[in-house]
Amino acid sequence: MDFTAGNLFASLIIGAVGLGLFVYGKRQQRMPQFIAGIVLSVYPYFVASVGWMIGIGFAVVAALALAVRAGL
């Protein structure tokens, strides 16, 4: 992982959203939010590009929205 300003800032924002979803999912016993929170917190460690990081983050949040809309 590069330690550029963009990479660190994107990781911080995505990780914070992931932590929020993780805590919410755990307290409310909501599995889609819990899993999305874990994924959002972990994957920035393995992605080096800011563009990919943001794209994957949007994809995870979109999948979460579809799961919630489907009633999971």
All heavy atoms as TSV, in Angstrom:
chain	resi	resn	atom	element	x	y	z
A	1	MET	N	N	0.847	-1.175	0.000
A	1	MET	CA	C	0.000	0.000	0.000
A	1	MET	C	C	0.890	1.234	0.000
A	1	MET	O	O	1.829	1.335	0.774
A	1	MET	CB	C	-0.901	-0.016	1.227
A	1	MET	CG	C	-1.771	1.161	1.360
A	1	MET	SD	S	-2.862	0.956	2.786
A	1	MET	CE	C	-3.609	2.531	2.811
A	2	ASP	N	N	0.562	2.171	-0.856
A	2	ASP	CA	C	1.256	3.453	-0.857
A	2	ASP	C	C	0.731	4.315	0.282
A	2	ASP	O	O	-0.438	4.273	0.625
A	2	ASP	CB	C	1.004	4.198	-2.163
A	2	ASP	CG	C	1.808	3.650	-3.299
A	2	ASP	OD1	O	2.841	3.026	-3.026
A	2	ASP	OD2	O	1.410	3.859	-4.455
A	3	PHE	N	N	1.618	5.101	0.843
A	3	PHE	CA	C	1.208	6.005	1.904
A	3	PHE	C	C	1.130	7.430	1.382
A	3	PHE	O	O	1.744	8.336	1.900
A	3	PHE	CB	C	2.172	5.901	3.083
A	3	PHE	CG	C	2.071	4.596	3.801
A	3	PHE	CD1	C	3.089	3.674	3.719
A	3	PHE	CD2	C	0.946	4.289	4.531
A	3	PHE	CE1	C	2.990	2.462	4.368
A	3	PHE	CE2	C	0.831	3.080	5.186
A	3	PHE	CZ	C	1.866	2.162	5.105
A	4	THR	N	N	0.330	7.612	0.327
A	4	THR	CA	C	0.095	8.946	-0.191
A	4	THR	C	C	-1.078	9.564	0.561
A	4	THR	O	O	-1.835	8.872	1.236
A	4	THR	CB	C	-0.221	8.909	-1.692
A	4	THR	OG1	O	-1.424	8.162	-1.896
A	4	THR	CG2	C	0.918	8.265	-2.477
A	5	ALA	N	N	-1.224	10.863	0.433
A	5	ALA	CA	C	-2.295	11.560	1.143
A	5	ALA	C	C	-3.676	11.065	0.695
A	5	ALA	O	O	-4.567	10.857	1.524
A	5	ALA	CB	C	-2.183	13.058	0.933
A	6	GLY	N	N	-3.841	10.860	-0.605
A	6	GLY	CA	C	-5.128	10.390	-1.114
A	6	GLY	C	C	-5.475	9.004	-0.612
A	6	GLY	O	O	-6.619	8.724	-0.240
A	7	ASN	N	N	-4.480	8.126	-0.595
A	7	ASN	CA	C	-4.699	6.772	-0.115
A	7	ASN	C	C	-5.075	6.756	1.363
A	7	ASN	O	O	-6.013	6.057	1.775
A	7	ASN	CB	C	-3.435	5.942	-0.317
A	7	ASN	CG	C	-3.635	4.778	-1.221
A	7	ASN	OD1	O	-4.745	4.478	-1.601
A	7	ASN	ND2	N	-2.555	4.128	-1.572
A	8	LEU	N	N	-4.348	7.498	2.154
A	8	LEU	CA	C	-4.625	7.527	3.587
A	8	LEU	C	C	-5.986	8.146	3.892
A	8	LEU	O	O	-6.732	7.649	4.743
A	8	LEU	CB	C	-3.521	8.289	4.313
A	8	LEU	CG	C	-2.164	7.610	4.322
A	8	LEU	CD1	C	-1.124	8.538	4.930
A	8	LEU	CD2	C	-2.212	6.299	5.069
A	9	PHE	N	N	-6.335	9.213	3.172
A	9	PHE	CA	C	-7.623	9.865	3.399
A	9	PHE	C	C	-8.781	8.959	2.984
A	9	PHE	O	O	-9.765	8.831	3.714
A	9	PHE	CB	C	-7.679	11.197	2.650
A	9	PHE	CG	C	-8.905	11.996	2.939
A	9	PHE	CD1	C	-9.100	12.569	4.178
A	9	PHE	CD2	C	-9.879	12.170	1.967
A	9	PHE	CE1	C	-10.235	13.302	4.455
A	9	PHE	CE2	C	-11.017	12.894	2.231
A	9	PHE	CZ	C	-11.199	13.470	3.481
A	10	ALA	N	N	-8.648	8.312	1.829
A	10	ALA	CA	C	-9.704	7.401	1.373
A	10	ALA	C	C	-9.857	6.233	2.338
A	10	ALA	O	O	-10.975	5.829	2.670
A	10	ALA	CB	C	-9.396	6.900	-0.035
A	11	SER	N	N	-8.748	5.675	2.803
A	11	SER	CA	C	-8.809	4.573	3.763
A	11	SER	C	C	-9.479	5.010	5.060
A	11	SER	O	O	-10.263	4.254	5.641
A	11	SER	CB	C	-7.408	4.064	4.074
A	11	SER	OG	O	-6.821	3.488	2.954
A	12	LEU	N	N	-9.173	6.217	5.506
A	12	LEU	CA	C	-9.763	6.732	6.735
A	12	LEU	C	C	-11.276	6.878	6.608
A	12	LEU	O	O	-12.034	6.439	7.483
A	12	LEU	CB	C	-9.139	8.082	7.092
A	12	LEU	CG	C	-9.718	8.779	8.319
A	12	LEU	CD1	C	-9.286	8.059	9.577
A	12	LEU	CD2	C	-9.274	10.219	8.352
A	13	ILE	N	N	-11.731	7.482	5.524
A	13	ILE	CA	C	-13.174	7.695	5.327
A	13	ILE	C	C	-13.904	6.360	5.174
A	13	ILE	O	O	-14.929	6.126	5.813
A	13	ILE	CB	C	-13.414	8.608	4.109
A	13	ILE	CG1	C	-12.788	9.987	4.330
A	13	ILE	CG2	C	-14.898	8.721	3.798
A	13	ILE	CD1	C	-13.318	10.725	5.537
A	14	ILE	N	N	-13.367	5.483	4.334
A	14	ILE	CA	C	-14.017	4.191	4.101
A	14	ILE	C	C	-14.022	3.357	5.377
A	14	ILE	O	O	-15.019	2.717	5.716
A	14	ILE	CB	C	-13.334	3.451	2.938
A	14	ILE	CG1	C	-13.581	4.206	1.637
A	14	ILE	CG2	C	-13.823	2.019	2.828
A	14	ILE	CD1	C	-12.737	3.744	0.473
A	15	GLY	N	N	-12.920	3.377	6.108
A	15	GLY	CA	C	-12.855	2.640	7.362
A	15	GLY	C	C	-13.827	3.177	8.404
A	15	GLY	O	O	-14.408	2.413	9.173
A	16	ALA	N	N	-14.005	4.497	8.445
A	16	ALA	CA	C	-14.945	5.094	9.398
A	16	ALA	C	C	-16.386	4.691	9.072
A	16	ALA	O	O	-17.167	4.367	9.969
A	16	ALA	CB	C	-14.807	6.610	9.393
A	17	VAL	N	N	-16.727	4.696	7.795
A	17	VAL	CA	C	-18.063	4.244	7.391
A	17	VAL	C	C	-18.230	2.765	7.732
A	17	VAL	O	O	-19.279	2.340	8.231
A	17	VAL	CB	C	-18.298	4.494	5.882
A	17	VAL	CG1	C	-19.570	3.842	5.405
A	17	VAL	CG2	C	-18.315	5.987	5.597
A	18	GLY	N	N	-17.187	1.968	7.482
A	18	GLY	CA	C	-17.230	0.547	7.813
A	18	GLY	C	C	-17.405	0.315	9.301
A	18	GLY	O	O	-18.181	-0.550	9.723
A	19	LEU	N	N	-16.695	1.081	10.125
A	19	LEU	CA	C	-16.834	0.947	11.574
A	19	LEU	C	C	-18.252	1.289	12.020
A	19	LEU	O	O	-18.834	0.592	12.853
A	19	LEU	CB	C	-15.827	1.847	12.288
A	19	LEU	CG	C	-15.906	1.852	13.811
A	19	LEU	CD1	C	-15.550	0.482	14.363
A	19	LEU	CD2	C	-15.003	2.924	14.372
A	20	GLY	N	N	-18.803	2.353	11.451
A	20	GLY	CA	C	-20.178	2.725	11.795
A	20	GLY	C	C	-21.175	1.643	11.429
A	20	GLY	O	O	-22.064	1.313	12.226
A	21	LEU	N	N	-21.030	1.073	10.232
A	21	LEU	CA	C	-21.935	-0.002	9.822
A	21	LEU	C	C	-21.741	-1.244	10.681
A	21	LEU	O	O	-22.697	-1.938	11.030
A	21	LEU	CB	C	-21.724	-0.350	8.350
A	21	LEU	CG	C	-22.327	0.618	7.355
A	21	LEU	CD1	C	-21.859	0.282	5.947
A	21	LEU	CD2	C	-23.839	0.595	7.430
A	22	PHE	N	N	-20.491	-1.547	11.021
A	22	PHE	CA	C	-20.203	-2.704	11.854
A	22	PHE	C	C	-20.869	-2.582	13.225
A	22	PHE	O	O	-21.529	-3.507	13.696
A	22	PHE	CB	C	-18.687	-2.870	12.013
A	22	PHE	CG	C	-18.281	-3.938	12.979
A	22	PHE	CD1	C	-18.323	-5.270	12.607
A	22	PHE	CD2	C	-17.864	-3.616	14.253
A	22	PHE	CE1	C	-17.957	-6.259	13.490
A	22	PHE	CE2	C	-17.496	-4.592	15.152
A	22	PHE	CZ	C	-17.540	-5.922	14.772
A	23	VAL	N	N	-20.704	-1.423	13.872
A	23	VAL	CA	C	-21.284	-1.214	15.197
A	23	VAL	C	C	-22.809	-1.244	15.120
A	23	VAL	O	O	-23.470	-1.870	15.953
A	23	VAL	CB	C	-20.775	0.110	15.807
A	23	VAL	CG1	C	-21.541	0.479	17.061
A	23	VAL	CG2	C	-19.287	0.009	16.092
A	24	TYR	N	N	-23.374	-0.587	14.106
A	24	TYR	CA	C	-24.831	-0.588	13.943
A	24	TYR	C	C	-25.352	-2.008	13.712
A	24	TYR	O	O	-26.331	-2.425	14.336
A	24	TYR	CB	C	-25.240	0.304	12.774
A	24	TYR	CG	C	-26.707	0.246	12.469
A	24	TYR	CD1	C	-27.618	0.949	13.250
A	24	TYR	CD2	C	-27.195	-0.508	11.410
A	24	TYR	CE1	C	-28.978	0.890	12.980
A	24	TYR	CE2	C	-28.545	-0.572	11.138
A	24	TYR	CZ	C	-29.432	0.123	11.921
A	24	TYR	OH	O	-30.771	0.049	11.663
A	25	GLY	N	N	-24.692	-2.743	12.818
A	25	GLY	CA	C	-25.130	-4.103	12.522
A	25	GLY	C	C	-25.023	-5.030	13.716
A	25	GLY	O	O	-25.864	-5.901	13.926
A	26	LYS	N	N	-23.990	-4.834	14.519
A	26	LYS	CA	C	-23.813	-5.690	15.699
A	26	LYS	C	C	-24.857	-5.376	16.765
A	26	LYS	O	O	-25.450	-6.286	17.344
A	26	LYS	CB	C	-22.411	-5.491	16.258
A	26	LYS	CG	C	-22.079	-6.440	17.373
A	26	LYS	CD	C	-20.634	-6.304	17.788
A	26	LYS	CE	C	-20.346	-7.266	18.920
A	26	LYS	NZ	N	-18.985	-7.148	19.399
A	27	ARG	N	N	-25.091	-4.088	17.022
A	27	ARG	CA	C	-26.056	-3.713	18.067
A	27	ARG	C	C	-27.493	-4.031	17.677
A	27	ARG	O	O	-28.296	-4.428	18.523
A	27	ARG	CB	C	-25.928	-2.232	18.383
A	27	ARG	CG	C	-24.696	-1.927	19.169
A	27	ARG	CD	C	-24.703	-0.522	19.673
A	27	ARG	NE	N	-23.472	-0.265	20.412
A	27	ARG	CZ	C	-23.051	0.922	20.742
A	27	ARG	NH1	N	-23.764	1.992	20.411
A	27	ARG	NH2	N	-21.938	1.071	21.401
A	28	GLN	N	N	-27.830	-3.828	16.416
A	28	GLN	CA	C	-29.199	-4.066	15.963
A	28	GLN	C	C	-29.407	-5.487	15.450
A	28	GLN	O	O	-30.502	-5.823	15.013
A	28	GLN	CB	C	-29.557	-3.071	14.853
A	28	GLN	CG	C	-29.502	-1.626	15.270
A	28	GLN	CD	C	-30.533	-1.288	16.321
A	28	GLN	OE1	O	-31.657	-1.781	16.288
A	28	GLN	NE2	N	-30.148	-0.458	17.267
A	29	GLN	N	N	-28.358	-6.283	15.463
A	29	GLN	CA	C	-28.373	-7.658	14.950
A	29	GLN	C	C	-28.850	-7.701	13.505
A	29	GLN	O	O	-29.712	-8.491	13.135
A	29	GLN	CB	C	-29.214	-8.551	15.852
A	29	GLN	CG	C	-28.632	-8.670	17.238
A	29	GLN	CD	C	-29.453	-9.548	18.149
A	29	GLN	OE1	O	-30.577	-9.921	17.834
A	29	GLN	NE2	N	-28.901	-9.855	19.301
A	30	ARG	N	N	-28.278	-6.814	12.693
A	30	ARG	CA	C	-28.578	-6.728	11.266
A	30	ARG	C	C	-27.385	-7.274	10.491
A	30	ARG	O	O	-26.335	-6.653	10.445
A	30	ARG	CB	C	-28.843	-5.276	10.863
A	30	ARG	CG	C	-30.002	-4.608	11.560
A	30	ARG	CD	C	-31.288	-4.982	10.967
A	30	ARG	NE	N	-31.181	-4.792	9.517
A	30	ARG	CZ	C	-32.175	-4.859	8.692
A	30	ARG	NH1	N	-33.354	-5.098	9.133
A	30	ARG	NH2	N	-31.977	-4.698	7.408
A	31	MET	N	N	-27.533	-8.440	9.903
A	31	MET	CA	C	-26.421	-9.112	9.250
A	31	MET	C	C	-25.895	-8.375	8.013
A	31	MET	O	O	-24.672	-8.313	7.844
A	31	MET	CB	C	-26.824	-10.544	8.891
A	31	MET	CG	C	-25.642	-11.402	8.525
A	31	MET	SD	S	-24.345	-11.477	9.794
A	31	MET	CE	C	-25.124	-12.415	11.052
A	32	PRO	N	N	-26.726	-7.798	7.131
A	32	PRO	CA	C	-26.163	-7.096	5.965
A	32	PRO	C	C	-25.258	-5.917	6.353
A	32	PRO	O	O	-24.175	-5.755	5.785
A	32	PRO	CB	C	-27.390	-6.607	5.200
A	32	PRO	CG	C	-28.490	-7.502	5.623
A	32	PRO	CD	C	-28.193	-7.868	7.037
A	33	GLN	N	N	-25.682	-5.122	7.330
A	33	GLN	CA	C	-24.859	-4.001	7.764
A	33	GLN	C	C	-23.592	-4.487	8.458
A	33	GLN	O	O	-22.518	-3.900	8.286
A	33	GLN	CB	C	-25.649	-3.086	8.707
A	33	GLN	CG	C	-26.678	-2.257	8.014
A	33	GLN	CD	C	-28.011	-2.963	7.828
A	33	GLN	OE1	O	-28.146	-4.164	8.035
A	33	GLN	NE2	N	-29.016	-2.211	7.421
A	34	PHE	N	N	-23.692	-5.547	9.216
A	34	PHE	CA	C	-22.547	-6.117	9.912
A	34	PHE	C	C	-21.484	-6.590	8.918
A	34	PHE	O	O	-20.306	-6.257	9.043
A	34	PHE	CB	C	-23.035	-7.278	10.786
A	34	PHE	CG	C	-21.958	-7.963	11.569
A	34	PHE	CD1	C	-21.416	-7.362	12.687
A	34	PHE	CD2	C	-21.506	-9.207	11.199
A	34	PHE	CE1	C	-20.430	-7.993	13.421
A	34	PHE	CE2	C	-20.521	-9.848	11.918
A	34	PHE	CZ	C	-19.977	-9.236	13.045
A	35	ILE	N	N	-21.911	-7.325	7.899
A	35	ILE	CA	C	-20.970	-7.844	6.901
A	35	ILE	C	C	-20.382	-6.714	6.064
A	35	ILE	O	O	-19.172	-6.688	5.798
A	35	ILE	CB	C	-21.666	-8.902	6.021
A	35	ILE	CG1	C	-21.980	-10.136	6.857
A	35	ILE	CG2	C	-20.807	-9.267	4.821
A	35	ILE	CD1	C	-22.849	-11.150	6.168
A	36	ALA	N	N	-21.212	-5.764	5.653
A	36	ALA	CA	C	-20.709	-4.627	4.877
A	36	ALA	C	C	-19.711	-3.820	5.701
A	36	ALA	O	O	-18.698	-3.338	5.167
A	36	ALA	CB	C	-21.863	-3.741	4.425
A	37	GLY	N	N	-19.950	-3.684	6.970
A	37	GLY	CA	C	-19.024	-2.974	7.841
A	37	GLY	C	C	-17.672	-3.662	7.928
A	37	GLY	O	O	-16.621	-3.012	7.878
A	38	ILE	N	N	-17.679	-4.973	8.027
A	38	ILE	CA	C	-16.423	-5.722	8.058
A	38	ILE	C	C	-15.683	-5.567	6.740
A	38	ILE	O	O	-14.474	-5.313	6.713
A	38	ILE	CB	C	-16.692	-7.208	8.383
A	38	ILE	CG1	C	-17.156	-7.352	9.826
A	38	ILE	CG2	C	-15.439	-8.044	8.139
A	38	ILE	CD1	C	-17.611	-8.747	10.187
A	39	VAL	N	N	-16.405	-5.713	5.636
A	39	VAL	CA	C	-15.769	-5.603	4.313
A	39	VAL	C	C	-15.183	-4.214	4.109
A	39	VAL	O	O	-14.039	-4.072	3.653
A	39	VAL	CB	C	-16.774	-5.964	3.195
A	39	VAL	CG1	C	-16.221	-5.631	1.827
A	39	VAL	CG2	C	-17.147	-7.429	3.278
A	40	LEU	N	N	-15.940	-3.180	4.452
A	40	LEU	CA	C	-15.459	-1.814	4.273
A	40	LEU	C	C	-14.266	-1.495	5.180
A	40	LEU	O	O	-13.425	-0.666	4.842
A	40	LEU	CB	C	-16.578	-0.804	4.522
A	40	LEU	CG	C	-17.634	-0.692	3.429
A	40	LEU	CD1	C	-18.774	0.201	3.899
A	40	LEU	CD2	C	-17.044	-0.169	2.147
A	41	SER	N	N	-14.183	-2.132	6.314
A	41	SER	CA	C	-13.076	-1.884	7.219
A	41	SER	C	C	-11.800	-2.610	6.812
A	41	SER	O	O	-10.705	-2.152	7.108
A	41	SER	CB	C	-13.453	-2.310	8.644
A	41	SER	OG	O	-14.505	-1.518	9.124
A	42	VAL	N	N	-11.926	-3.731	6.121
A	42	VAL	CA	C	-10.767	-4.577	5.838
A	42	VAL	C	C	-10.184	-4.369	4.445
A	42	VAL	O	O	-8.956	-4.341	4.289
A	42	VAL	CB	C	-11.149	-6.061	6.048
A	42	VAL	CG1	C	-10.060	-6.981	5.568
A	42	VAL	CG2	C	-11.453	-6.328	7.507
A	43	TYR	N	N	-11.000	-4.216	3.425
A	43	TYR	CA	C	-10.468	-4.234	2.060
A	43	TYR	C	C	-9.504	-3.095	1.724
A	43	TYR	O	O	-8.628	-3.287	0.877
A	43	TYR	CB	C	-11.593	-4.320	1.017
A	43	TYR	CG	C	-12.151	-3.002	0.572
A	43	TYR	CD1	C	-11.558	-2.286	-0.461
A	43	TYR	CD2	C	-13.259	-2.467	1.174
A	43	TYR	CE1	C	-12.066	-1.074	-0.874
A	43	TYR	CE2	C	-13.761	-1.261	0.777
A	43	TYR	CZ	C	-13.164	-0.574	-0.242
A	43	TYR	OH	O	-13.656	0.623	-0.642
A	44	PRO	N	N	-9.562	-1.910	2.343
A	44	PRO	CA	C	-8.570	-0.882	1.979
A	44	PRO	C	C	-7.118	-1.286	2.240
A	44	PRO	O	O	-6.205	-0.742	1.646
A	44	PRO	CB	C	-8.957	0.319	2.845
A	44	PRO	CG	C	-10.419	0.159	3.055
A	44	PRO	CD	C	-10.605	-1.327	3.193
A	45	TYR	N	N	-6.899	-2.271	3.105
A	45	TYR	CA	C	-5.540	-2.758	3.356
A	45	TYR	C	C	-4.960	-3.467	2.137
A	45	TYR	O	O	-3.746	-3.577	2.010
A	45	TYR	CB	C	-5.511	-3.720	4.540
A	45	TYR	CG	C	-5.724	-3.047	5.864
A	45	TYR	CD1	C	-6.921	-3.200	6.556
A	45	TYR	CD2	C	-4.737	-2.249	6.427
A	45	TYR	CE1	C	-7.120	-2.584	7.771
A	45	TYR	CE2	C	-4.925	-1.623	7.637
A	45	TYR	CZ	C	-6.126	-1.798	8.308
A	45	TYR	OH	O	-6.318	-1.181	9.507
A	46	PHE	N	N	-5.816	-3.983	1.267
A	46	PHE	CA	C	-5.362	-4.805	0.153
A	46	PHE	C	C	-5.442	-4.107	-1.199
A	46	PHE	O	O	-5.031	-4.680	-2.199
A	46	PHE	CB	C	-6.185	-6.101	0.100
A	46	PHE	CG	C	-6.113	-6.871	1.384
A	46	PHE	CD1	C	-7.186	-6.911	2.250
A	46	PHE	CD2	C	-4.955	-7.543	1.733
A	46	PHE	CE1	C	-7.123	-7.620	3.434
A	46	PHE	CE2	C	-4.871	-8.251	2.913
A	46	PHE	CZ	C	-5.955	-8.288	3.764
A	47	VAL	N	N	-5.976	-2.895	-1.258
A	47	VAL	CA	C	-6.139	-2.165	-2.510
A	47	VAL	C	C	-5.198	-0.963	-2.494
A	47	VAL	O	O	-5.207	-0.176	-1.551
A	47	VAL	CB	C	-7.606	-1.701	-2.686
A	47	VAL	CG1	C	-7.777	-0.919	-3.964
A	47	VAL	CG2	C	-8.536	-2.898	-2.665
A	48	ALA	N	N	-4.389	-0.830	-3.540
A	48	ALA	CA	C	-3.377	0.228	-3.561
A	48	ALA	C	C	-3.855	1.504	-4.252
A	48	ALA	O	O	-3.368	2.581	-3.961
A	48	ALA	CB	C	-2.123	-0.277	-4.266
A	49	SER	N	N	-4.812	1.416	-5.147
A	49	SER	CA	C	-5.242	2.566	-5.929
A	49	SER	C	C	-6.448	3.245	-5.275
A	49	SER	O	O	-7.390	2.580	-4.837
A	49	SER	CB	C	-5.628	2.096	-7.335
A	49	SER	OG	O	-6.259	3.125	-8.049
A	50	VAL	N	N	-6.411	4.561	-5.236
A	50	VAL	CA	C	-7.518	5.321	-4.656
A	50	VAL	C	C	-8.789	5.129	-5.476
A	50	VAL	O	O	-9.880	4.979	-4.919
A	50	VAL	CB	C	-7.161	6.817	-4.554
A	50	VAL	CG1	C	-8.343	7.629	-4.079
A	50	VAL	CG2	C	-5.985	7.018	-3.635
A	51	GLY	N	N	-8.651	5.106	-6.786
A	51	GLY	CA	C	-9.817	4.913	-7.650
A	51	GLY	C	C	-10.510	3.578	-7.406
A	51	GLY	O	O	-11.736	3.509	-7.297
A	52	TRP	N	N	-9.704	2.522	-7.321
A	52	TRP	CA	C	-10.276	1.207	-7.028
A	52	TRP	C	C	-10.890	1.170	-5.635
A	52	TRP	O	O	-11.935	0.550	-5.417
A	52	TRP	CB	C	-9.217	0.122	-7.152
A	52	TRP	CG	C	-8.996	-0.326	-8.549
A	52	TRP	CD1	C	-7.945	-0.009	-9.344
A	52	TRP	CD2	C	-9.880	-1.134	-9.330
A	52	TRP	NE1	N	-8.113	-0.587	-10.572
A	52	TRP	CE2	C	-9.290	-1.293	-10.588
A	52	TRP	CE3	C	-11.098	-1.744	-9.086
A	52	TRP	CZ2	C	-9.881	-2.026	-11.592
A	52	TRP	CZ3	C	-11.686	-2.485	-10.083
A	52	TRP	CH2	C	-11.088	-2.617	-11.316
A	53	MET	N	N	-10.242	1.818	-4.696
A	53	MET	CA	C	-10.738	1.829	-3.326
A	53	MET	C	C	-12.129	2.469	-3.262
A	53	MET	O	O	-13.041	1.941	-2.632
A	53	MET	CB	C	-9.747	2.603	-2.448
A	53	MET	CG	C	-9.764	2.220	-1.013
A	53	MET	SD	S	-8.554	3.125	-0.035
A	53	MET	CE	C	-7.028	2.531	-0.711
A	54	ILE	N	N	-12.275	3.596	-3.929
A	54	ILE	CA	C	-13.563	4.291	-3.932
A	54	ILE	C	C	-14.604	3.492	-4.709
A	54	ILE	O	O	-15.754	3.375	-4.283
A	54	ILE	CB	C	-13.394	5.711	-4.495
A	54	ILE	CG1	C	-12.553	6.547	-3.527
A	54	ILE	CG2	C	-14.736	6.382	-4.746
A	54	ILE	CD1	C	-12.118	7.878	-4.068
A	55	GLY	N	N	-14.202	2.921	-5.846
A	55	GLY	CA	C	-15.130	2.117	-6.647
A	55	GLY	C	C	-15.644	0.901	-5.901
A	55	GLY	O	O	-16.849	0.598	-5.926
A	56	ILE	N	N	-14.750	0.194	-5.219
A	56	ILE	CA	C	-15.166	-0.977	-4.450
A	56	ILE	C	C	-16.058	-0.552	-3.292
A	56	ILE	O	O	-17.045	-1.224	-2.969
A	56	ILE	CB	C	-13.936	-1.763	-3.960
A	56	ILE	CG1	C	-13.197	-2.381	-5.148
A	56	ILE	CG2	C	-14.343	-2.849	-2.975
A	56	ILE	CD1	C	-11.846	-2.972	-4.800
A	57	GLY	N	N	-15.737	0.575	-2.678
A	57	GLY	CA	C	-16.575	1.083	-1.590
A	57	GLY	C	C	-17.994	1.387	-2.051
A	57	GLY	O	O	-18.964	1.021	-1.380
A	58	PHE	N	N	-18.116	2.043	-3.207
A	58	PHE	CA	C	-19.453	2.304	-3.753
A	58	PHE	C	C	-20.176	1.005	-4.075
A	58	PHE	O	O	-21.383	0.890	-3.858
A	58	PHE	CB	C	-19.374	3.177	-5.005
A	58	PHE	CG	C	-19.254	4.638	-4.717
A	58	PHE	CD1	C	-18.289	5.405	-5.347
A	58	PHE	CD2	C	-20.101	5.270	-3.828
A	58	PHE	CE1	C	-18.158	6.761	-5.094
A	58	PHE	CE2	C	-20.000	6.623	-3.559
A	58	PHE	CZ	C	-19.013	7.367	-4.197
A	59	ALA	N	N	-19.457	0.019	-4.601
A	59	ALA	CA	C	-20.083	-1.270	-4.935
A	59	ALA	C	C	-20.591	-1.974	-3.678
A	59	ALA	O	O	-21.690	-2.552	-3.687
A	59	ALA	CB	C	-19.093	-2.154	-5.683
A	60	VAL	N	N	-19.819	-1.941	-2.600
A	60	VAL	CA	C	-20.245	-2.583	-1.349
A	60	VAL	C	C	-21.467	-1.881	-0.777
A	60	VAL	O	O	-22.432	-2.522	-0.338
A	60	VAL	CB	C	-19.085	-2.613	-0.333
A	60	VAL	CG1	C	-19.563	-3.059	1.036
A	60	VAL	CG2	C	-17.967	-3.515	-0.817
A	61	VAL	N	N	-21.471	-0.558	-0.803
A	61	VAL	CA	C	-22.620	0.189	-0.281
A	61	VAL	C	C	-23.851	-0.031	-1.166
A	61	VAL	O	O	-24.970	-0.149	-0.657
A	61	VAL	CB	C	-22.274	1.686	-0.136
A	61	VAL	CG1	C	-23.493	2.508	0.201
A	61	VAL	CG2	C	-21.201	1.870	0.922
A	62	ALA	N	N	-23.655	-0.121	-2.484
A	62	ALA	CA	C	-24.784	-0.405	-3.381
A	62	ALA	C	C	-25.338	-1.808	-3.125
A	62	ALA	O	O	-26.566	-2.002	-3.117
A	62	ALA	CB	C	-24.346	-0.266	-4.837
A	63	ALA	N	N	-24.461	-2.777	-2.901
A	63	ALA	CA	C	-24.917	-4.134	-2.580
A	63	ALA	C	C	-25.677	-4.146	-1.256
A	63	ALA	O	O	-26.686	-4.849	-1.116
A	63	ALA	CB	C	-23.732	-5.085	-2.532
A	64	LEU	N	N	-25.215	-3.361	-0.297
A	64	LEU	CA	C	-25.925	-3.250	0.978
A	64	LEU	C	C	-27.309	-2.652	0.772
A	64	LEU	O	O	-28.289	-3.140	1.329
A	64	LEU	CB	C	-25.119	-2.399	1.959
A	64	LEU	CG	C	-25.817	-2.044	3.271
A	64	LEU	CD1	C	-26.125	-3.296	4.074
A	64	LEU	CD2	C	-24.966	-1.070	4.073
A	65	ALA	N	N	-27.398	-1.604	-0.038
A	65	ALA	CA	C	-28.700	-0.975	-0.306
A	65	ALA	C	C	-29.659	-1.957	-0.980
A	65	ALA	O	O	-30.846	-2.002	-0.631
A	65	ALA	CB	C	-28.515	0.270	-1.164
A	66	LEU	N	N	-29.146	-2.745	-1.921
A	66	LEU	CA	C	-29.994	-3.750	-2.578
A	66	LEU	C	C	-30.426	-4.836	-1.601
A	66	LEU	O	O	-31.559	-5.304	-1.661
A	66	LEU	CB	C	-29.260	-4.364	-3.765
A	66	LEU	CG	C	-29.043	-3.449	-4.964
A	66	LEU	CD1	C	-28.173	-4.135	-6.009
A	66	LEU	CD2	C	-30.378	-3.033	-5.546
A	67	ALA	N	N	-29.537	-5.243	-0.710
A	67	ALA	CA	C	-29.878	-6.269	0.281
A	67	ALA	C	C	-30.943	-5.757	1.236
A	67	ALA	O	O	-31.894	-6.478	1.574
A	67	ALA	CB	C	-28.637	-6.702	1.043
A	68	VAL	N	N	-30.820	-4.514	1.658
A	68	VAL	CA	C	-31.821	-3.939	2.575
A	68	VAL	C	C	-33.149	-3.765	1.861
A	68	VAL	O	O	-34.206	-4.045	2.431
A	68	VAL	CB	C	-31.302	-2.599	3.158
A	68	VAL	CG1	C	-32.410	-1.859	3.893
A	68	VAL	CG2	C	-30.120	-2.847	4.064
A	69	ARG	N	N	-33.087	-3.342	0.608
A	69	ARG	CA	C	-34.325	-3.174	-0.167
A	69	ARG	C	C	-35.027	-4.515	-0.388
A	69	ARG	O	O	-36.257	-4.580	-0.414
A	69	ARG	CB	C	-34.035	-2.525	-1.502
A	69	ARG	CG	C	-35.283	-2.319	-2.336
A	69	ARG	CD	C	-34.994	-1.586	-3.594
A	69	ARG	NE	N	-35.011	-0.159	-3.254
A	69	ARG	CZ	C	-34.884	0.798	-4.137
A	69	ARG	NH1	N	-34.682	0.515	-5.388
A	69	ARG	NH2	N	-34.929	2.057	-3.768
A	70	ALA	N	N	-34.229	-5.594	-0.516
A	70	ALA	CA	C	-34.801	-6.933	-0.711
A	70	ALA	C	C	-35.367	-7.508	0.588
A	70	ALA	O	O	-36.015	-8.548	0.572
A	70	ALA	CB	C	-33.739	-7.872	-1.285
A	71	GLY	N	N	-35.100	-6.842	1.706
A	71	GLY	CA	C	-35.679	-7.283	2.967
A	71	GLY	C	C	-34.778	-8.195	3.772
A	71	GLY	O	O	-35.238	-8.859	4.697
A	72	LEU	N	N	-33.509	-8.215	3.481
A	72	LEU	CA	C	-32.591	-9.054	4.255
A	72	LEU	C	C	-32.178	-8.395	5.534
A	72	LEU	O	O	-32.250	-7.293	5.788
A	72	LEU	CB	C	-31.354	-9.394	3.432
A	72	LEU	CG	C	-31.612	-10.245	2.193
A	72	LEU	CD1	C	-30.336	-10.451	1.411
A	72	LEU	CD2	C	-32.176	-11.591	2.597
